[in-house]
Amino acid sequence: MTRPLDSGRRTAEKLRQLGHEPVLLPLTQPRHHREAVAEALATKPAAIAFTSAEAIRAVSPADIEAHAKTPVFTVGEASAEAARKAGFLSVTAGPGTGELLAQQLAERGIGALLYLAGSPRSPAFEEGLVKAGIRFQTVTAYDMQETEWSSAELESLSPRPDAVLFYSRHAARLFLSHKDVSQRLGHLSGIRALCLSAQVAEAIPAGTGLDVAVAANPTEDDLLLLLSSRLEPKSL
């Protein structure tokens, strides 16, 4: 599992319940920019958009309380659930991608919003907003910093994992370029690369030897369903 540690632990628990053996190898960890978020929220935006749950975690409890009734739009149901748990009261879940979320906002007549985003990120949502003529301010709520694997984490690469979950293009690129991956695993032939979306899969070049599969919908539940598409025992 290549997700940051906090989100990776939650996914690991789901995997255990499904009978898999998860291995946590976070490639990045988030650094929150709460001051920038607070300054942006002080402008009292008419609506707020999130395309990741991590951006929600970058909003301080005090700011969430102050903006609890502000309409919030999220990319999908998972981020919507995170927003509700954080304390936002008016939350609308999007269809699962940034492009479709922008279309949804246009259909609802949203004229302006604050987009609390991460870095790096897909440009699809912002491009969709521009195309729809929606005025927006983008504020980087967090950025992802690369992490080093400990010796104990490196040992978890032996024996070779049967599958690797990729939630973003950035994670896929980092994994494939990681020096310890090539040193420990050698050729990747036979390892399943399970991708949250087709856009994520596009970051995996031909010739890696990975067996690439894409979730039917860009949700974690559909991603994990790919693990049950084969009968032999699996570890991650």
C-alpha positions in Angstrom: 0.0 0.0 0.0 1.5 3.3 -1.1 -0.9 5.7 0.6 0.1 8.2 3.3 0.2 6.6 6.7 -3.1 7.9 8.1 -5.3 7.0 5.2 -3.2 3.8 4.6 -4.0 2.5 8.0 -7.7 2.9 7.4 -7.5 1.0 4.1 -5.3 -1.6 5.7 -8.0 -2.4 8.2 -10.5 -2.8 5.3 -8.1 -5.2 3.7 -7.7 -7.3 6.8 -11.4 -7.6 7.1 -11.4 -8.9 3.5 -8.9 -11.5 4.3 -5.8 -9.9 2.7 -2.4 -9.2 4.3 -1.7 -5.5 3.9 1.8 -4.0 3.8 2.2 -0.3 4.4 4.8 1.5 2.3 3.8 5.1 2.3 5.6 7.1 -0.5 4.5 10.5 0.8 3.2 12.3 3.8 1.1 15.5 3.8 2.2 18.9 5.1 -0.7 21.1 5.9 -0.9 24.8 5.2 -3.5 25.9 7.8 -2.6 29.6 7.8 -3.2 29.8 4.1 -6.5 28.0 4.5 -7.5 30.3 7.3 -6.7 33.4 5.3 -8.8 32.1 2.3 -11.7 31.1 4.5 -11.7 34.6 6.1 -12.9 36.0 2.8 -16.2 34.1 3.5 -16.5 32.1 0.3 -20.0 31.4 -1.0 -19.0 27.7 -1.5 -16.1 25.4 -0.9 -14.8 22.5 -3.0 -12.6 19.6 -2.0 -11.1 16.9 -4.3 -9.4 15.0 -1.5 -10.1 14.2 2.1 -6.6 15.3 3.0 -7.5 18.9 2.2 -10.4 18.7 4.7 -7.9 17.6 7.4 -5.9 20.7 6.7 -8.8 22.9 7.8 -8.6 23.7 11.5 -11.6 22.8 13.8 -12.2 26.4 14.5 -12.5 27.3 10.8 -14.8 24.3 10.2 -17.0 25.5 13.0 -17.1 29.0 11.6 -18.0 27.7 8.1 -20.1 24.7 9.1 -23.1 26.0 7.1 -21.2 27.0 4.0 -22.1 24.7 1.0 -19.4 22.2 0.5 -18.9 20.1 -2.7 -16.6 17.1 -2.8 -15.3 15.0 -5.6 -16.9 11.8 -4.3 -18.7 10.1 -1.4 -15.5 9.3 0.5 -14.5 12.9 0.7 -18.1 13.9 1.4 -18.1 11.5 4.4 -14.9 13.0 5.7 -16.3 16.6 5.3 -19.4 15.6 7.3 -17.4 13.9 10.0 -15.2 17.0 10.3 -18.3 19.2 11.0 -19.5 20.6 7.7 -23.3 20.5 7.6 -24.1 21.2 3.9 -22.2 18.7 1.9 -22.8 17.4 -1.6 -20.9 14.5 -3.0 -19.7 14.6 -6.6 -19.7 11.8 -9.2 -16.1 10.7 -8.5 -13.8 12.8 -10.8 -12.8 16.4 -10.9 -14.1 16.8 -14.4 -17.5 15.5 -13.5 -17.6 17.6 -10.3 -17.1 20.7 -12.4 -19.9 19.7 -14.6 -22.2 19.1 -11.6 -21.4 22.6 -10.2 -22.2 24.2 -13.5 -25.5 22.4 -13.6 -26.3 23.6 -10.1 -25.6 27.2 -11.1 -22.6 27.7 -8.8 -21.1 31.0 -9.8 -18.0 31.2 -7.5 -16.2 29.0 -5.0 -13.0 28.4 -3.0 -11.1 25.3 -4.0 -9.0 23.9 -1.2 -6.6 21.7 -3.0 -3.5 19.5 -2.7 -0.2 19.5 -4.5 0.5 17.8 -6.7 -3.0 17.4 -8.2 -4.8 16.6 -11.4 -5.7 19.8 -13.4 -9.1 18.3 -14.5 -11.2 20.0 -11.9 -9.8 23.5 -12.5 -9.9 23.0 -16.2 -13.5 22.0 -15.9 -14.3 25.1 -13.8 -12.7 27.4 -16.4 -14.6 25.7 -19.2 -17.9 26.1 -17.2 -17.2 29.8 -16.6 -17.2 29.3 -12.8 -15.1 31.8 -10.9 -12.8 30.2 -8.3 -9.9 30.7 -6.1 -7.5 27.8 -5.6 -5.6 27.6 -2.3 -3.0 24.8 -1.7 -4.2 23.3 1.6 -1.4 20.7 1.7 1.5 19.4 -0.3 2.8 15.8 -0.4 6.4 15.3 0.6 8.3 12.2 -0.3 9.3 9.9 2.6 12.1 7.4 3.1 11.3 3.8 3.9 12.7 2.3 7.1 14.7 -1.0 7.1 11.7 -2.7 8.6 9.4 -1.4 5.8 11.9 -2.5 3.2 11.9 -6.0 4.6 8.1 -6.2 3.9 9.0 -6.3 0.2 10.1 -9.9 0.7 8.4 -12.0 -0.3 7.2 -10.0 -3.3 3.7 -8.5 -3.0 1.0 -9.9 -5.2 -0.6 -6.5 -5.8 0.0 -2.8 -5.3 -2.8 -0.2 -4.9 -2.4 3.1 -6.7 -4.7 6.0 -5.8 -2.9 8.7 -7.8 -0.7 9.2 -10.8 1.9 10.8 -8.6 2.1 7.6 -6.4 2.4 5.4 -9.4 5.3 7.5 -10.8 7.1 7.6 -7.4 6.7 3.8 -6.9 8.1 3.0 -10.3 11.1 5.4 -9.9 11.9 4.4 -6.3 15.4 3.0 -6.0 14.4 0.4 -3.4 11.6 -1.0 -5.6 14.0 -1.8 -8.4 16.7 -3.1 -6.0 14.3 -5.3 -4.0 11.8 -6.5 -6.6 13.9 -6.5 -9.7 11.5 -7.0 -12.7 7.9 -6.3 -11.7 6.4 -9.0 -14.0 3.4 -10.7 -12.4 2.7 -8.0 -9.8 -0.8 -6.6 -10.1 -1.1 -2.8 -10.3 -4.6 -1.9 -9.2 -5.5 1.7 -10.2 -8.2 3.9 -8.9 -8.9 5.3 -12.4 -7.8 5.2 -16.0 -5.9 8.4 -15.4 -3.9 6.8 -12.7 -3.2 3.8 -15.0 -1.9 6.1 -17.7 1.1 7.0 -15.4 2.3 3.4 -15.7 4.4 3.0 -18.9 4.3 0.0 -21.1 7.1 -2.5 -20.5 7.1 -2.5 -16.7 5.7 -6.0 -16.5 3.0 -5.0 -14.1 -0.5 -6.5 -14.6 -2.6 -3.3 -14.7 -6.2 -3.2 -13.8 -8.6 -0.2 -13.3 -11.5 0.1 -10.9 -14.9 0.2 -12.5 -15.6 3.5 -10.7 -13.0 5.8 -9.0 -13.9 4.7 -5.4 -12.0 2.7 -2.9 -14.7 0.1 -2.7 -14.4 -0.6 -6.4 -10.6 -0.6 -6.3 -10.6 -3.2 -3.5 -13.1 -5.3 -5.6 -10.2 -5.9 -8.0 -8.5 -7.9 -5.4 -11.3 -10.5 -5.4 -11.1 -10.9 -9.2 -8.7 -13.8 -8.8 -9.0 -16.9 -6.8 -5.5 -17.4 -5.5 -4.5 -16.0 -2.0 -3.1 -12.4 -2.2 -1.1 -10.1 -0.1 -0.6 -6.4 -0.6 
